Amino acid sequence: MANKWGMAVDIDRCTGCQACVIACMSENNIPINLDEHFNNRRAISWIRVDRYWEGEYPHVKARFLPLLCQHCGNAPCEPVCPVYATFHNDQGLNVQVYNRCVGTRYCANNCPFHARFFNYRRPVWPETYNNYLNEDVTVRDRGVMEKCSFCVQRINRATREAKRTGDEEFINTLQPACAQACPTDALVFGNLNNPNSQVSTLFHDDREYTLQESLGTEPNIRYLKKVDKEAAPEPVHA
């Protein structure tokens, strides 16, 4: 049985520290975003932490929502691509083929989560950064769409290592960069086809929900609701 990769995001654990964002940028050779890129709304970040304010002053609380490609089973981005540059593989990943992409941006316009980014510029790093680039990840040129890949290079490496050693348990220990860097373990990654995995358990948690559930995109990412201990308990109806 093929692996099916998914992630559970516990909102109650997220502190908004942005460690996942930095780890993703370092792992996946994401171009450096300057002030001008943010001002022009052309910054690239495969994962972001959205911040929301809840309540009225002085009782205001900050809520954080890590958001990345949801790797939808019924992805709106896939049928609109004229060159089939994005598709869903047998491991639950929404794959982006950079060499096939012609930059129509149809997929980004059809993504309800705004998780796709168009590379408007040729990436340039200071010379001292060249030794820090990940040689396992393609450096994308301008004119293509980019998105979270669940660090597919790590998945492929772990799959090869498991076949080489014959230890299938090895693949159950792999983590994408964002989950590995999270200090509170708010991001839990794993194989959904393994009923004993932690992510499979969290997918059946009472706090589980999906973003934009009414759209029927069938994402492979589930969120766990925030636990507000100060909120009044819901009434129990007989």
C-alpha positions, 0 to 999 in steps of 0.5 A: 500500500502506498503511503499517504502523507498528511499533517495535523496542525494544533492551533492550541499549541501554535505560539506564532513564533515563525520558526516553521517559516524560517525552516521552510525558507532555508530547506527549500531555497526560497528567495529572500524577501525584501521590504519592496517585495512585501510592499508590491505583494510579491513576497514568497513564503510557502508557509505563513502564520496568519494572525487574528485578533479576537475580543475587545480591548482590553480583553484582546487575544491573538490567534495564530493559524499556520497556513500552507498548501493543503494538498487537497484530494479534490484540488481546485488548482489542478483542473485549470492548469492547461499544461498539467503542471500540477497534479495529485500523486498516489502519495497524497501530494499535490505535486508542482512540476516546475519545468512544465509550468508556463506561468499562467497563474490559473492555479493560484487564482483558483486556490481558495487558501492563497497558498501558491506563489508566482516567482516574479523575479530571478532569485538572487542570494549574497555570495556567502549564501551559496554554500547554504543552499539545499542541493536537493532542491531545485532553484526555481527561475522566474515565471513559475508557480511555487508552493509547499511540497511537504519537503518531497526531497526528504520523503524521497530520501527516506523512501530510498533509505528504507528500501536500501536498509529494508527498515520500513520503520525508518520512513515513519520518522521523517519530518518536513522542515516546518514540523521539525523546527516547531518548538511546541510540536504544533505541526504533526506530519505522518503517514495517514495509511498507518493507523498507528501513526500520531497524525492518523490519531489526530485526524479523528480527534474531537477538535479536528476540522478543515479549512473551507470545508464547504468547498469540498476540497478534501485536504490532507491537512487537518486543524485542531481547534483552539482550547479556550479555558476562559470561555463559558462551557456550551450548554448541554441539551437533554 
